[in-house]
Amino acid sequence: MNILALDTSTESCSVALLTADGLLDRSKLMPREHAEHVLPMMQSLLDEAGLVRQQLDGIAVGRGPGAFTGVRLAISVAQGLAFALDLPVVTVSSLAALAMEAPADDKPVLAVIDARMGEIYAAAFRRTDAGLLDAIDTESVGKPEALVVPHEPLWNIVGTGWGAYPDIIAGKLAAAPHWVEAGHYPQARHVARLAAPEFAAGRGVAPEKALPVYLRNKVALTLRERGKPVPAGLID
């Protein structure tokens, strides 16, 4: 099965192609440049694999949570390709794709993404025997002080949320992390791997049913919330 995958939910623009011959991927940190590069990156993978779009069997996409514009872009590209090629789509949690960056050991994984506005996206997972993930709790967004971490003796922690709020998150744990890395982002290669069993089980959906997950509706603070003066006559 030939699966084309993408994730643009964070600063990382990431695409991957999973085939019977293996996995190819491209990933680059490029804030605000995803729309310009994601399609050429995809075409580069197809060219390297010697495939054309008509040989694809499915589109996998990181559905968020993450940056509003990035999540929307990924879903739009996935839907457009799937409509044009009459392909099914599997959406994958971007937090799950991030959690796959942690070591493949027996420790649970806490994936945390800096959501800006003083908040984090978070979710906890455990590795399966197949090396994939089972969710321990539901995805959340909120102040790091409000984070509730399931009780486990040791955690692997990954994501920019740790880089932004290490002391606060550490205070939620029973012990210091077993492993921690703040400089990792959701990657399309993991989106492809997590989507593969879904496609194999026939759980791909029609493009119009491939929906984003934002977790919050508000994407910016008002001037007053940022502590800025509100000009006279302006409703903030």
N, C-alpha and C positions, 0 to 999 in steps of 0.2 A: 504494500500500500504506500502511495506517495502522498505525504502530508506536508503542506506548506504552513508554517506557523509564524506568528508575529506577536510582539508585545512592545507597546510604546507608552506604557502607563507611568513611567518615571523618566528621569533624564537619559536613560539608556534606550536607544533605538535598536531593536533586536529582531532578527529574522532567522528562520531555520528551515531546513528541508530534510525530512526523515523519509528514507526509502529503504528497500530491501538491502541495498548495498551499504547502508550506514547513515550517518547524520552529518550534514554540512550546516554551518551557521555563520552569521555575521553579527557583530555587536559593537556599538560605539556610543560613547557618551556625547550627546549633541543636543543640549537643551534648546527647545524652540526650533529645531531644524528637522524634526521627524518627518513632517509632511513632504519635504523636499527629497528625502533620501530613502524612505522605506520601500517604495516601488522599485527604484534602481537596485537596491540591495537584494530584493527578491529575485529580480531578473538575473542578477549576477549568480545567485545560487542555482537557478534553473540552467543557466548556460554552463556552469561548472559541472553539473550533473548530466548534461546532455539531454535535458528534458524540455518539453514545451508545456505550456499551461494546460493544454488539453489532456495531458497525461497525469494530471493531479487527480487524487481520489477524495481529498477533503481539505478543508481550511480550519486550522486551529488558531485561536486568538486569546490573548490575555484580556479578560473582561474587566479588569480593575479589581480592587479599588486602586486609585492613583490620581494623577493630575487629570482634571476634567477634560482638557483639550486632548491630552494624549490618549486617554481611554476612548474618547469619542472617535478619534482618528483611527485607532486600531479596529474598532468595531465597524466603522464605515468602510475601510479598506477590505476587511474580511467579507462583509456583506456584498460589496460591489463585485469582488472576484467570484464569490459563490453564486451570485445571481447570473453573472456572465457565463460561467462554466457549468451551471446547474449542479452544484456540489453541496454536500452537507457541511455544516459547521459545528465544531465543538468549542464551547467557551470554557476557559480555565481560569481559576482564581489567580490573579497576579501575586497574591500573597503566598499561594501554594508554589507557584513557580519560583518565587524568592526562597522559600523554605528548602527547595531542592538544592540550593547552593550550599547548604550546611553539610557537614560530614555524614556519610551514610553509616551511622553507627546506631546503637540502641538508645541514644539520648533523645528526648523529645525536642522539637524545634519551635522556637518562638520567632516568627517573622514580623518585623516592625518597619514600617515605612514612615518617614517624616511627612506628615500631611500638611505642613505649614500651618499658619494660623494658630500655633501653639498646641497642635494635636498630632496624634499618630494613628495610622492604620495598624491593626494587629490581629494575628491569628496564631493558634498553636496547632502543631501537627505531630504525628508519630510515624516513623518509617514502617512500611509493610514488608513482608517477607520478599516481595517482588522489587523492593527498592523504591516504591512510590510512596504515597502519603495517605494517611487517614487523618481527618480533622479531629482534634480533641475538643475544641469549642467553636463558637461562631465567630465570624469576622466582626471587628468592631472599629469604630473611630471615636476618638475623644481625647481629652486631656491626658497626658501621661500619668498624672497623679491619680486618675480614675481607672487606670489599667488594672484588670483582675487577671492574675496569672494562675492557672490551675496548679494545685500543689504537686510538685515533683521535686526530687532531691537535687537533680542537676539538669541544666538546660544548655542546648546549643542555641545561640541567638544570632540572627543575621538581619541586616538591613540598616538603612539610614536613620531609622528611629532611634537606634542605639547611639549613633553618632551625635544626634541632637540632644538626647536626654539620658545619658548613661547612668548618672547617679540615681535618677528617679526610678528608672526601670530596674536597676540593681537592687533598689530598696524593696521591690516587689517579690524578690526571689528568696528561696530558703538558703541559698549558698551562692557563692560567686559562680558565674557561668563556666561550664565545662569547656566551651569554645565560643568565641564571639568574633564577629567580623562586621563592621559597619559599612564597608565600602563595596558591598555587593548589591545588585539590582535584579529584578525579575528578568529571566532570559528565555528567549523563544525556544531554545533547545529543550528546556524543561517543559514549556507549554506543549511542544510536540510529543514528548515522552508521556506526559500525563494524559494527553488527548488520545493517544494510540489505542489503549484498551476501550475507550468509549466508542471510537469508530469501529473497532473490531466487534463490539457488542451491538452495533447498529443504533447507537444512541446519538448520532449526529442529528442536527435539527435543520430545518429550512432557514435560509438566510435571515428572513424577517423575524425569526424567533431567537436569533443570536443577540442577546441584549447586554448592555453594559451594567456594571455594578459600581455605583459611586459612593454608597454608604451615607453620604451627606448631600444636601441640596445646596447649601451655601458655599460658594467658592471664593469669596473675598470678604474682607472686613470693611466696615464703613469707616469714614474718616474719624468719627467719634470713637469707635472701637479701637482704632489705632492711636488714639491720643492726639489726633491732629485737629486744628481749629476748623470749624465748619463755616465757610464764607456766608455772609448775610444773604438771605433769600434762597439758599440752597437747602433742599430737603435731604437729610442724610439718613 
